[in-house]
Amino acid sequence: MPLFFFWDIGIKRGLLRALGAASYATPLLSTLGLYLGGRAQITLDVLLAALLIVGGAVLAGSDALRGRKAAP
């Protein structure tokens, strides 16, 4: 429920690129939950996937992280 409020604030303030980049955390958090619940193992493939997800989030949100506005 608290995440909805962050999402709502981001939408209302026009931080769509930052929200898009933050959405990349969803598969990482779900994998972490599975690992902590004993339903998954952290393998080299999982670590590589996590690295690619983080890299994609950095690329997608690099302008938002620098405070730049998106080009129209």
Buried (B, 14 or more C-beta within 10 A) or exposed (E): EEEEEEBEEBEEEEBEBBBBBBEBEEEBEEBBEBEEEEEBEEEEEBEEBBEEBEEEBEEBBEBBEEEEEEEE
